[in-house]
């Protein structure tokens, strides 16, 4: 399939070779999209872009602090200079700090809100303005989490930020639907990524309990989340906006 031929995508948090961001960028590129990969790790983002180019894709990688509006303006300018119009935005960058509320500092709280929620606000605001200016619609997929759907221990800041992503996305979908700009969320469960390794280190006991309760009895793969994101980005989902797609092996169905 070449569902994204002639389209351009921005994917944030795409530096990790084993992450959802890179898996998504690779999936979109494989189906014909020109892809701009961004990450706080600019060297890693550039390296992942080179890997995609080696397989014939059109890709660029840039350093990007998603929590800073100025960086979003710069990234948009870079994307416009390289590719012209932007058709797809995947707000994937994020972090998790697993601590009980008694141990979670105000700095921990603010950092998770900045990276997980405020960044999505900046990204959506910047790219929606661009999409409106070019009047050709577009698709925005914001990566939330099952922690944005159900309560989980030691996830106060993370759950607050991811729940905010879910409802902000619904509000934006209402604002932009008539303009052909679709806004949806994907909610991964326990996925085998670098972030999951960090979660295991921060809260190994809790992580083990969660894994034991997944009905499919395994962690998900980044490529499985990327497939869900690609669906929502494609014209196959032309009548889908303001919804959430859960990719969790059945965890939240219990």
ZAMARGU-4260 file (C-alpha; in steps of 0.2 Angstrom, whole numbers, plus 5000, padded with zeros to 4 digits):
<rodrens>
0) 5000/5000/5000 | 5005/5018/4996 | 4992/5027/5006 | 5003/5042/5010 | 5011/5045/4993
5) 5012/5064/4991 | 5010/5068/5009 | 5021/5074/5022 | 5022/5069/5041 | 5030/5076/5057
10) 5033/5063/5070 | 5040/5068/5087 | 5050/5057/5099 | 5057/5047/5085 | 5076/5045/5090
15) 5075/5028/5098 | 5077/5014/5086 | 5065/5003/5097 | 5052/5016/5100 | 5035/5020/5094
20) 5040/5036/5086 | 5053/5028/5074 | 5041/5013/5070 | 5028/5026/5065 | 5040/5036/5055
25) 5046/5020/5046 | 5028/5014/5043 | 5023/5031/5035 | 5038/5032/5025 | 5036/5014/5019
30) 5019/5019/5012 | 5025/5034/5003 | 5026/5049/5015 | 5040/5061/5017 | 5044/5061/5035
35) 5052/5074/5047 | 5058/5065/5063 | 5061/5075/5078 | 5067/5072/5096 | 5076/5081/5110
40) 5090/5069/5104 | 5094/5077/5088 | 5108/5066/5084 | 5097/5051/5086 | 5083/5058/5075
45) 5095/5062/5061 | 5102/5044/5062 | 5085/5037/5061 | 5081/5048/5046 | 5097/5042/5038
50) 5091/5024/5040 | 5075/5027/5032 | 5084/5036/5017 | 5095/5021/5015 | 5079/5012/5010
55) 5074/5025/4998 | 5063/5036/5009 | 5063/5055/5010 | 5067/5059/5028 | 5075/5072/5039
60) 5079/5072/5057 | 5080/5087/5069 | 5083/5091/5087 | 5067/5097/5095 | 5062/5102/5113
65) 5043/5099/5111 | 5039/5108/5127 | 5045/5125/5119 | 5034/5134/5107 | 5049/5142/5099
70) 5055/5125/5094 | 5039/5121/5086 | 5039/5136/5075 | 5057/5132/5070 | 5052/5114/5066
75) 5037/5120/5056 | 5048/5132/5046 | 5061/5118/5043 | 5047/5106/5037 | 5039/5119/5025
80) 5056/5123/5018 | 5060/5105/5015 | 5043/5098/5010 | 5030/5112/5008 | 5013/5107/5016
85) 5011/5096/5031 | 4997/5083/5030 | 5001/5073/5046 | 5006/5076/5064 | 5010/5063/5076
90) 5013/5069/5093 | 5022/5055/5101 | 5036/5062/5112 | 5033/5059/5131 | 5041/5053/5147
95) 5035/5044/5163 | 5041/5046/5181 | 5034/5032/5191 | 5033/5038/5209 | 5019/5039/5223
100) 5012/5056/5226 | 5022/5057/5242 | 5039/5055/5232 | 5034/5064/5216 | 5041/5082/5217
105) 5033/5097/5209 | 5048/5097/5196 | 5042/5079/5192 | 5024/5084/5190 | 5028/5100/5179
110) 5041/5090/5168 | 5028/5077/5164 | 5014/5090/5160 | 5027/5100/5150 | 5033/5085/5139
115) 5017/5075/5138 | 5003/5088/5137 | 5009/5106/5134 | 5020/5100/5120 | 5004/5092/5112
120) 4995/5109/5114 | 5010/5118/5105 | 5011/5105/5091 | 4993/5105/5088 | 4991/5124/5088
125) 5006/5126/5077 | 5001/5113/5064 | 4982/5117/5064 | 4987/5135/5060 | 4997/5128/5045
130) 4984/5116/5039 | 4971/5130/5040 | 4982/5141/5030 | 4984/5128/5016 | 4965/5123/5017
135) 4969/5105/5012 | 4964/5096/5029 | 4975/5084/5038 | 4977/5071/5051 | 4983/5074/5069
140) 4987/5058/5080 | 4991/5062/5098 | 4999/5047/5107 | 4991/5046/5125 | 4991/5030/5135
145) 4980/5017/5144 | 4985/5028/5160 | 4975/5042/5152 | 4960/5030/5152 | 4961/5021/5169
150) 4969/5024/5186 | 4986/5017/5189 | 4996/5017/5205 | 5012/5028/5205 | 5006/5037/5189
155) 4999/5053/5196 | 5008/5065/5184 | 5008/5054/5170 | 4990/5050/5171 | 4985/5068/5172
160) 4995/5073/5157 | 4989/5058/5146 | 4971/5060/5151 | 4973/5079/5147 | 4979/5073/5129
165) 4964/5063/5127 | 4951/5076/5131 | 4961/5090/5123 | 4961/5080/5107 | 4942/5078/5108
170) 4940/5097/5110 | 4951/5100/5095 | 4942/5087/5084 | 4926/5097/5087 | 4934/5113/5082
175) 4942/5107/5066 | 4931/5094/5060 | 4922/5105/5047 | 4939/5110/5040 | 4944/5092/5036
180) 4957/5092/5050 | 4955/5076/5060 | 4961/5074/5078 | 4962/5057/5086 | 4972/5048/5100
185) 4980/5031/5102 | 4982/5023/5119 | 4996/5011/5120 | 4997/4998/5134 | 5013/4990/5139
190) 5024/4991/5124 | 5042/4985/5123 | 5051/5002/5121 | 5065/5011/5129 | 5052/5020/5140
195) 5046/5003/5146 | 5063/4998/5151 | 5064/5014/5162 | 5047/5010/5169 | 5054/4993/5174
200) 5069/5001/5183 | 5058/5014/5192 | 5045/5002/5197 | 5049/4984/5194 | 5037/4976/5205
205) 5022/4986/5198 | 5028/4983/5181 | 5028/4964/5184 | 5011/4965/5191 | 5004/4974/5175
210) 5013/4962/5163 | 5004/4947/5172 | 4987/4955/5169 | 4988/4957/5150 | 4975/4946/5143
215) 4986/4942/5127 | 5000/4938/5140 | 5013/4948/5131 | 5019/4966/5129 | 5015/4974/5112
220) 5027/4979/5099 | 5030/4997/5093 | 5026/4992/5075 | 5008/4987/5082 | 5005/5004/5088
225) 5012/5011/5072 | 5000/5002/5062 | 4986/5009/5072 | 4993/5027/5070 | 4995/5024/5051
230) 4976/5019/5050 | 4971/5035/5059 | 4983/5045/5048 | 4976/5038/5032 | 4961/5041/5021
235) 4954/5024/5027 | 4950/5034/5043 | 4942/5048/5033 | 4926/5048/5044 | 4935/5046/5061
240) 4939/5060/5072 | 4938/5064/5091 | 4940/5045/5095 | 4953/5035/5104 | 4961/5019/5098
245) 4967/5007/5112 | 4981/4996/5108 | 4984/4986/5124 | 4982/4968/5122 | 4965/4968/5131
250) 4972/4976/5147 | 4958/4989/5148 | 4944/4977/5143 | 4945/4969/5160
</rodrens>
